[in-house]
Amino acid sequence: MKSAELLTDAFSRVQESVHEAVEGLLDEELAFRPDPDANSIAWLVWHLTRIQDDHITDAFELDGQLWTTDGWADRFGLPFGKAATGYGQTSKQVAAVRVPGDLLLGYYDAVHTRTLEQIAALTNVDLERVVDTSWNPPVTLGVRLISVITDDLQHAGQAAYVRGVAERRG
């Protein structure tokens, strides 16, 4: 298996997990929070997608994030800046992410497709390219992609957990 195939498989597993967490839920179920300061499914999926969009755009030196270049920010209409990714947000900001599942999955799938396009021809040599010098040691493309995958899977798993709590609640 080549590096690109391995990464495609990993990102495709993220996509499966995201869809399983979101599909078939009503808007209020997507906004459910197990306690007043917990993250909702909608926020978790929005956040993981924003991070993937941000990191893939940066790592592959693309012209802009799909969030802004393809109008997703306007469609979501969230009450915070377009540069927001979810890091450091308050409980009130988390609660403001109230969007339908088809919008969440539309944005996620667009970012997923772009990600697969970028990794399709990667080689082992490409994975050694430094993409972030603000860390010691500097972050390579391979490390950045694995970081995105693990972060996405953690958040998708959290969304699945919240879905299970919401469904048991009735």
Phi, psi and omega in degrees: 000133179277160180306315181298322179292320178297314179295321177299316178299315181296312179294329178291328175292323174299313181302315178302315181295319179297313180297318179298326181285333189254319190303136174084000181268145174283162181305318181291331176288322177295332180269356181299137177233124183303332170215168188300340181248006180280162176276143177271167175300315181302314181294316182300316181288319176301313182298311182296327178288319177299318180293316179298315178302312181297310186289321178293317178302314181291312185296327181258008177052050180276165187289340178175160178287144177301330179310317181258320185290330181256009173079012180296322180301317179293320180294323179287323178060039183284150186275037174217169187303152182293342178278351183298138176238353181111337179298131175073013181286150178279168177300322179296320179292321176300316180296336182285347179276086180237098184221155178288156182300323181295328176289314177303311183289329176299312179295313180303311183296325176296317178293319178300313180300315179297320179300312181297324177298321183287326184269352187305322185251013182296146174241172177301323179298318179302323184292343180274351181295132179285129180245350182207112181266004181280357178249158175235110003285161178301150184272128176272166177301318179300314179295319180297318180294319177295322177299316179296315180300312182293320177297315179300315181295322177298314181289323176296321176295321176296319179297320178296320178297313179299322177299315179298318177298314180298318181291322177292330179292333180085000000 
